[in-house]
């Protein structure tokens, strides 16, 4: 035991509890409600992490998520939780006790909480009981999501809630600088930027398929723009449609995702629902550019997927997207302006946009391939487990 300058006790984790053939192993556990068939970036991150950690000696990884009932298979353990009506497969835990029972049975050396709801508090309680470090990953901007649905009157309460929750973790990951800065502004000090990654073997220019244009009824000279994601308010789909009206028949936008508008300009088409990863990779590689009007992105995984596929990006100069679009890989427009977005799209194709796509691919392979991203994450885990003191936590909400 040690004491800091304020007299608070620090507990040092000095050994691991698991062994294989007499050798210590590091047991890692992720707990989150963001695990459903239609899940986006969180599930992509967790699946990539699971696959990579299996290649690392001395590491055991498990995932604890809601399901129809309790069970464990292939490292994924479930606890029964009710389905959210019209929630696309998501389930919302109502009780903490069964989750704590699972945590105590698994006895991980480190817990990572991937959502800011009930399971985050269960992770903190489990970490206190087991005396192991607990990490929080601030994947989504909870305040923004609630604000979009209920209005700005919730802002102060949500800021206090987020500060109260994330200040209790031993370390907090944020996927972008803008998200990290938001947490620090709330008084959360122990925040590090941990970007997400992309499978650059799956998202690859070689998946280009010229029959995509035939399927969409496009001529050789029509520029094919792609947007993929949920048709939620923060994606600014109506602004995209206004920009397409200005661009006219020489440009075509194809929308992929749920809740896309049924009424669209003649030069806009859509795929209803989500595509599987291989189908999305084929579509992206077959386009000419990705266009993204969202100005509140917390990361922008589809931007990386498009760049890995050899596409330049036209986005807006707000949110986390500017952190991904390096110089020479795309263009940024003024936010909330269809005119500015249309001008930037025209400007992109007035340049050598194919060369920009090549640079985009090169940038992502060097900096955002999962094999470049995940070693740093594992380094943070090792530091917390072996070296860093664990602060005593006040867990109650």
N, C-alpha and C positions, 0 to 999 in steps of 0.2 A: 504493500500500500504506500501511496505517496499523497502529499497534499499540495494543492496549488496555492497561489498567493492569497486566495480568499478563504483558505482553510477547508475547502471542499476535498473530500477524499477522491483519489483516482485509483481505479482497479486495473491492474495490468494483466492482460491475458497472456500467459506464459507458455501454454502448451495446448496441443490439439487433442481432442477426445477420441478420434477415429484412428484405426490402424488396419492396414492390409499387409499380411505376411510380416508383421512386426514393424512395418514402416508407418510413420505418422502420415495421415492424409488430411487435407483441408476440406471440410464439409461446408459447402455454400448452399444457401437456400434463397430463392426468390418467392415472394408472396404478393399476389395482386389479384384484383377482380377483372383486370383488362386481359382476359383470355377467352376469346370466343371465335367461332368460325369466320366472322367478318371483321375481326380485330385488325387494326392498322399497324402503326409503327411500334407499339409496345410489344405486340406478339412477334413481329419481325425481329426485334431486338432480342427478345427472350429465346426464340428459336435459334437464332444465329449464335447466341452465347452458349446455349446448351450444346450445339454441335461442336463448337470450338473447344469448349472445356473438356469434352470427351477425349480430345487429343492431348490433353495436358496431363503429364504424370503427377500422381499424388493429389489429384483434385476429384472430389465427388460433388455433383450438382443435382439439386432437386428443385422442383417447382411445386408450389402449393397454391391451388386455385379453386374457385367455386365449381361445383358440378351438380349433377342430379342427385348424387349420393356419395358416401365416403368410398375411398378406394385408392390404390396406388398401382401404377403400371409404367414401366420404362422410365422411372424417375419423376413421373408426374403424379402428384397426390391431390386428391379432391376432397372437399368437404361440402356436404349438401347445402344448397342455398336456392332460394326461389328465383325463378326467371323474371326478368324485368319485362313487363308488357311492352310489346313492340320494340324490344331492346336488341334485336338482331343477335340473339343468343347470349347476351350478357346476363349474369346473375348477381344479385346484391346480397351479401351476407348480412344477417340480422343479429346473430349472436356471436360473441367473441369466444366463449368457453370452448367449443369444439376445435377452433383454430389453435388455441393455446395448448390443448391436449396434443394435437398433431405436432406442434413445434417442440414440445417437451419430449415426445417420442422420437422425433428425428434427431434432436440435439445437434443442430448445426453449429459451426464455429463462427459464422457470420450470416446475418439476415439482411436481405435487401427488400424494401417495401416499394412497390411500383405504382401505388395510387394513394391519394390523400384522404381516403375514407376510413371505414371501420377497420380494415385490415392493416392500415398503417399503425393504428393504436394497438392492435393485437401484436404486431411485430415489435413495437417498443416494449410492451409488457413481457413478451416472450424473451426479448433480449435481456431485460432486467432479471427475470427469473433464472435464466441460464448463464448470466454474466458474460455475454458475448456482445461484440459490436453490432450495431444496427445502422444500415445505410438507407437513406431515402432517395429515390430517383424522381425528380420533379418533371415528369414527362409532359403533363398537360397543364395549361393555365386555367386553374379552377375558377379564379375570379372572372376571367373573360367569358368562360362558358356559362356561368350563372348570370353574369351581367347581360349576355345576349338574350337570355330567356326571361329574366325577371326585372332587369333594369339596374341602373347604377346605384339605387338606394342600398344595395347589398354590399357595396364596395368596402366600406369601413369594417363591417363585421367579418367579411371574408379575409381581409388583410390581417386582422387580429388572429383569426383562426389559423391561417397559413403560418404566421410568425410563431404562434404557440406550438403548432405541430412540428414544423421543420427545425426549430431550435432545439428539439429534443434528440435529434439524430446525432450520431457520432460524426457522420459526414453526409453531405447532400450533393448528389450529382445533378447538374443541369445540362441539357443537351446543347445549349447555345449560350453565347455571352449575354444576350438580352434577357434570357431567363435567369441566369446567374445574378445579373445586376438587379433584377426585380426582387429576388430573395434577399440580397444584401441590403437593399433599400428598406426592407421590412425588418431588418435587424438580425437576419440569419447570417452568421459569420463564416461558418465552416462549410463553404460551398466551393466546388470545383466544376469546371466545364468538362463534361464527358460527352463528346459528340457521338451520335449514332453512326452506323456504317452501312455499307451496301455490298451485296454479293456481285462483284464485278465479273464473275464468270457467267452468272445467269443473265445479268443486264449487260449486254454486249452488242456492239454494232453488227456482229455477224448474224444476229437474229433478224436483220432487216428482210422483209418479205414484200416484194413489189405487188403481190396480189392484194395487199391491204388497200391500196389505192383503187384497185378494180372493185373491191367489195364496197367501197364508199362511193363509187361512181365518179372518181376524180380524174381529170386530165393530167397530162405530164407536167404542165406548167403551173398547176394550182399548188400553192404552198399549204402543206398539211401541218396544222398546229394541234397539239395534244394537251388536254388537261385531265388528270386523274386524281380522284379524291372524293370525299363526301361532299354532297351539295349543300353544305351547311352555310349559315349566314356569313361566317367569317371568311369563307372562300371567295366572296364577292362575284358569284357567277353572273348576276345581272349586269355588272360592269363589263365582264367579258363579252356578253352578248351585245352590249351597245358598241363595244370596240369592233366586233365583227361586222355589225351593220355598217360602220364607217369604212371598213376595209373592202367590203364588196366581194364579188364572185372570184377574184383571183386568189383568195385565201379561204381555207376551210378549217373549222375547228371541230374536233371530235372530243366529246365529253365522256368520261368513264367514271362511274360511281353511282352510289345510291342518291335518291332525291334530286336528280337532275331535272331541270324544267322541261315540261312537255311542249310548251310554246317557245319556239326558237326561230331565229332568222333562217333563211333558206340555206345559208352557208355554214350551218351548225348541225351536227348530228350527234347521236349519243348511243352508248351502250348501257343498257339498264342493269344496275347492280354492279357488283365487284367482279373483276376478272381474276382468275388464278394468276400466280406470279409469272408463269411461263407465257401465258397469253398476253399479260401486260408487257412483258419484256419484248415480245414480238411486235406489239403495237408501237411501243416507244421507239424501238430501233427503226421502224418503218416511217416515222414522221420526219418532219423537217426542223421542228423546234417545239419545246415545251413552253406554254404560256401559263402564268400563275398570277392572278390578281389579288390573292390574299395578302393582307397587310398586318396580320397578327399571328403569323406562323411561329410556333415554338421551336421548330427545327426545319421541317420541309423535306421529308424523306424522299418524296417523289421527285424532287429536284435532283437529288443525288442519283436516283435510278435513271432519270432521263439523261443526265450528263454521262453516266457510265455507259449508256446506250449510244453515245456519240451525238447527242443533241445539244445545241446551245439553248439557253434559257432566256426568256423575256419575263421578268418579274417586276415587282414594285419595290421601291427603296424604303422598306419598313418591315418590321418583324425580323425573323431570323434568316430569311432568304438571302439578304445581301451578304451574310457571313459565308454562304456557300458558293455564290456566283463570283468566282475570282476574275480578275482583269483578263479580258480576252476570251471569256467563256460564255458571255451573254451580255444583255443590256438590262438596265433598271429604269423604270418609269416613275413619275410622280404618283404617289398613292391616290386612290379615289378619283381618278380621272380617266375616263374612257378615251378622250382625245389623246392624252399623253401616252396611254398604252398602245393605241393604234399607231401613233407616230413611231414609237420604239420598235414595233413589229415591222413596219416598213423599213426602218433604218437597219434592222438586223439583216434583212434580205438584200439590202443595197450593198452590204459588205460580203466578205467571203465567209458565209455562215457555215459551210462545211469545215473550213479550217478551225472555226471557233468550236465546232463539235469535237474535232480531234483534240484540241487543247482541253476541252471539258472532260473528255474521257481520261486523258493523261493526268489531269489534276485529281480526279476522284480515285484513280488507281493508286496514286502516290500517297494520298492523304486520308481516304475514307473507306478503303477496302477493310472488311471486318478483321482481316489478319493484321492490319496496321492499327486498328482501333482497340481491339480487345486485350492485347498485352498490357496496355496502360491501365485498363480497368482491373485486371488481375493484380497489377502492381499495387493499386490502392487497397485491394483486399488484403494482400500480404502485409502491407504496412499496418493496417488496422489490427490484424490478428496477432502479428508477432511483435510489433514495435510500439504502437501508439496506445497511450493510456485511454481507458474508456471512462468517460464522465458518468457519474451517477445521474440517473434520469428521474425526473418527475413525470410520471406517465399519464396521470389523470387529465382528461380533457378540460 
